[in-house]
Amino acid sequence: MSRPPHSLIRLPLLACLAALSVTATGNTTDKLVNGTYTCYSGSNYLFMDIRIDGAEAYQDGKGSKGKYQLDSKTQEIRFLSGPYKEAKGKLLPGPRIGMNMTGGSFYSVTCSPKK
């Protein structure tokens, strides 16, 4: 049995990436919008929310405020102050906010816009 040409394999993959709003660099084209994001680890709600209040301000579910910076090139979120200062963040497709405490590229916590 012959294998399909690479172009036939690539097309579904490209369609999936387009549907996820992901660029060739792996970054999302989604925007971080104002509002409350509910946070989960797997399918477990963490009773932890983050509210984006503008281009550089956020607060946790208890109202503790902080500042963040979003790198438009890498989509990394640096929490400059506040309750999530020790966390590493990244804007993920959805848009969602990925967070971890290890500094790695696996985001064990993901926060999605509250519905």
Rosetta silent file (secondary structure, phi, psi, omega in degrees, C-alpha in Angstrom):
SEQUENCE: MSRPPHSLIRLPLLACLAALSVTATGNTTDKLVNGTYTCYSGSNYLFMDIRIDGAEAYQDGKGSKGKYQLDSKTQEIRFLSGPYKEAKGKLLPGPRIGMNMTGGSFYSVTCSPKK
SCORE:     score description
SCORE:     0.000 S_00000001
   1 L     0.000  132.344 -178.338    0.000    0.000    0.000 S_00000001
   2 L   -86.490  154.458  179.715    1.410    3.375   -0.975 S_00000001
   3 L   -89.711  148.219  177.934    1.549    6.332    1.354 S_00000001
   4 L   -69.230  153.016  176.583   -0.251    9.575    0.510 S_00000001
   5 L   -59.291  152.226 -179.281    1.885   12.516   -0.626 S_00000001
   6 H   -56.290  -33.395 -178.535    3.092   14.783    2.179 S_00000001
   7 H   -63.202  -31.691  178.811    0.880   17.591    0.917 S_00000001
   8 H   -72.533  -27.125  176.685   -2.207   15.495    1.655 S_00000001
   9 H   -79.700  -39.582 -176.178   -1.057   15.004    5.232 S_00000001
  10 H   -66.406  -37.357 -176.608   -0.036   18.624    5.672 S_00000001
  11 H   -58.393  -49.070  177.797   -3.375   20.126    4.589 S_00000001
  12 H   -62.064  -36.963  179.184   -5.441   18.700    7.490 S_00000001
  13 H   -63.846  -44.730  178.684   -2.709   19.719    9.934 S_00000001
  14 H   -63.683  -37.804  177.839   -2.671   23.282    8.584 S_00000001
  15 H   -63.853  -40.275  178.318   -6.458   23.423    8.791 S_00000001
  16 H   -64.277  -44.118  179.348   -6.294   22.321   12.443 S_00000001
  17 H   -63.541  -40.266  178.499   -3.683   24.959   13.247 S_00000001
  18 H   -63.529  -39.527  179.686   -5.745   27.644   11.545 S_00000001
  19 H   -65.265  -30.322  179.838   -8.787   26.605   13.550 S_00000001
  20 L   -85.860   -1.433 -177.837   -6.749   26.954   16.745 S_00000001
  21 L    60.319   47.395 -178.372   -5.539   30.451   15.769 S_00000001
  22 E  -112.807  137.749  178.026   -1.892   29.351   15.925 S_00000001
  23 L   -89.676  175.545  179.313    0.911   30.888   13.862 S_00000001
  24 L   -61.631  -23.788  179.185    3.902   29.073   12.367 S_00000001
  25 L   -83.333   -3.908 -177.873    5.884   30.019   15.499 S_00000001
  26 L    91.778   -2.962  179.524    3.354   28.233   17.699 S_00000001
  27 L   -86.295  156.005  177.917    1.938   31.499   19.045 S_00000001
  28 E   -86.332  153.890  172.693   -1.741   32.340   18.991 S_00000001
  29 L   -96.209   -1.440  177.234   -3.286   35.161   17.002 S_00000001
  30 L   -66.621  158.738  179.229   -5.954   35.518   19.716 S_00000001
  31 L  -109.045  146.652  174.546   -5.948   38.641   21.866 S_00000001
  32 L   -80.965  109.672 -175.406   -5.939   38.824   25.648 S_00000001
  33 L  -101.891  155.546  177.656   -9.247   40.542   26.318 S_00000001
  34 L   -62.568  147.447  176.692  -10.528   42.174   29.490 S_00000001
  35 E   138.267 -179.501 -178.884  -12.649   40.017   31.733 S_00000001
  36 E   -93.449  134.745  177.739  -12.557   37.153   34.206 S_00000001
  37 E  -115.719  126.380  177.693  -10.755   33.915   33.364 S_00000001
  38 E   -91.225  140.219 -170.839  -11.540   30.776   35.391 S_00000001
  39 E  -110.036  137.145 -177.561   -8.574   28.516   36.077 S_00000001
  40 E  -131.990  153.622  166.772   -8.363   24.739   35.834 S_00000001
  41 E  -120.360  110.532 -169.718   -5.778   22.024   36.184 S_00000001
  42 L    65.448 -125.794  178.094   -6.946   19.295   33.853 S_00000001
  43 L  -102.941    9.541 -177.024  -10.704   19.252   34.373 S_00000001
  44 E   -96.106  119.792  175.612  -10.506   20.404   38.001 S_00000001
  45 E   -67.531  132.838 -174.825  -11.587   23.957   38.822 S_00000001
  46 E   -94.214    3.661 -174.913   -8.957   25.466   41.115 S_00000001
  47 E    53.478   41.204 -177.780  -11.192   28.093   42.766 S_00000001
  48 E  -138.224  122.256  177.746   -8.707   30.527   41.297 S_00000001
  49 E  -122.764  158.198  172.177   -9.662   33.273   38.856 S_00000001
  50 E  -131.777  132.890  178.379   -7.741   36.014   37.156 S_00000001
  51 E  -112.356  121.995  176.877   -9.384   39.196   35.927 S_00000001
  52 E   -87.274  122.564 -175.378   -7.677   41.157   33.175 S_00000001
  53 L  -109.432   11.523 -179.645   -8.406   44.856   33.729 S_00000001
  54 L   151.813 -168.043 -174.628   -6.540   46.355   30.794 S_00000001
  55 L   -65.870  -14.991  179.781   -3.289   46.287   28.861 S_00000001
  56 L  -150.509    7.207 -177.224   -1.201   45.791   32.010 S_00000001
  57 E  -116.905  142.268  176.435   -3.458   45.378   35.071 S_00000001
  58 E  -145.142  168.906  170.358   -4.953   42.232   36.591 S_00000001
  59 E  -151.035  155.219  177.869   -6.397   40.984   39.858 S_00000001
  60 E   -84.380 -178.921 -177.711   -7.091   37.617   41.404 S_00000001
  61 L   -63.454  -18.925  179.607  -10.492   36.347   42.521 S_00000001
  62 L   -93.377   -3.724  179.099  -10.073   38.011   45.923 S_00000001
  63 L    95.328    2.408  177.039   -9.398   41.440   44.420 S_00000001
  64 L   -71.418  127.011 -172.889   -5.623   41.549   45.001 S_00000001
  65 E   -96.129  156.672  176.659   -4.190   43.659   42.183 S_00000001
  66 E  -158.734  174.142  178.097   -1.046   43.351   40.135 S_00000001
  67 E  -115.288  146.494  176.287    0.644   44.400   36.914 S_00000001
  68 E  -135.644  165.231  176.628    1.544   42.191   33.962 S_00000001
  69 E  -135.608  127.104  178.609    3.338   42.582   30.664 S_00000001
  70 E  -103.153  120.307  176.811    2.429   40.653   27.501 S_00000001
  71 L   -81.962  112.712 -174.867    5.245   40.157   24.991 S_00000001
  72 L   -66.032  -21.898 -179.365    3.504   40.443   21.616 S_00000001
  73 L   -82.663  -48.213 -176.376    6.242   38.440   19.883 S_00000001
  74 L   -96.052  -13.325 -176.793    6.528   35.421   22.209 S_00000001
  75 L    68.065   11.732  177.503    3.050   35.712   23.794 S_00000001
  76 E   -75.705  142.515  178.061    4.691   35.272   27.213 S_00000001
  77 E  -110.582  120.256  175.092    2.999   36.966   30.137 S_00000001
  78 E  -102.044  121.321  175.249    5.260   38.333   32.879 S_00000001
  79 E   -86.911  106.049 -172.962    3.462   39.052   36.119 S_00000001
  80 L   -78.153  -27.481  179.947    5.440   42.047   37.351 S_00000001
  81 L  -157.522  173.210  176.185    3.644   42.372   40.703 S_00000001
  82 L    91.366 -169.671 -171.505    0.692   41.062   42.634 S_00000001
  83 L   -65.888  -21.780 -178.966   -0.493   37.589   43.608 S_00000001
  84 L  -106.287   20.045 -177.099    0.834   35.814   40.481 S_00000001
  85 L   -55.713  -34.007 -177.167    4.277   37.451   40.478 S_00000001
  86 L   -83.342   -8.193 -176.687    6.032   34.080   40.902 S_00000001
  87 L   -89.349  151.344  170.838    4.118   32.420   38.043 S_00000001
  88 E   -99.870  135.148 -179.196    5.143   32.170   34.394 S_00000001
  89 E  -125.456  160.471  176.500    2.323   32.871   31.961 S_00000001
  90 E  -152.020  139.840  174.328    1.604   32.520   28.271 S_00000001
  91 E   -78.215  121.066 -178.098   -1.276   33.523   26.034 S_00000001
  92 E  -110.898  162.379  177.382   -2.667   30.311   24.536 S_00000001
  93 L   -57.019  145.173  176.205   -5.261   29.763   21.791 S_00000001
  94 L   143.322  -51.464   -8.628   -8.841   30.258   22.890 S_00000001
  95 L   -74.833  145.548  174.860   -7.790   32.794   24.175 S_00000001
  96 E  -132.359  159.839  175.271   -6.606   31.154   27.378 S_00000001
  97 E  -108.656  121.614  174.279   -3.924   32.018   29.900 S_00000001
  98 E   -95.610  140.038  179.550   -1.449   29.239   30.658 S_00000001
  99 E  -139.349  145.789  170.970    0.416   29.400   33.970 S_00000001
 100 E  -148.966  168.346  179.756    3.073   27.380   35.752 S_00000001
 101 L  -109.812    1.528 -175.562    5.481   27.794   38.637 S_00000001
 102 L   -97.101  -17.178 -176.638    8.411   25.925   37.067 S_00000001
 103 L    85.348   -0.272 -178.821    9.339   28.331   34.291 S_00000001
 104 L   -82.627 -168.746 -177.601    8.972   25.552   31.712 S_00000001
 105 L  -101.939    3.280  174.666    6.827   25.344   28.605 S_00000001
 106 L   -97.293  125.615 -177.062    4.153   23.032   30.068 S_00000001
 107 L  -105.779   99.548 -176.212    1.269   25.006   31.557 S_00000001
 108 L   -72.641  -17.850  176.926   -0.405   22.897   34.243 S_00000001
 109 E  -117.591  128.877  173.532   -2.948   25.640   34.896 S_00000001
 110 E  -125.632  138.296 -177.052   -5.076   27.079   32.121 S_00000001
 111 E  -120.563  125.639 -177.806   -7.543   29.902   32.563 S_00000001
 112 E  -112.928  151.778  178.140  -10.400   30.435   30.115 S_00000001
 113 E   -54.698  134.300  179.952  -12.794   33.358   29.737 S_00000001
 114 L   -67.216  136.241 -178.306  -15.698   32.973   32.141 S_00000001
 115 L   -98.180    0.000    0.000  -18.935   32.106   30.376 S_00000001
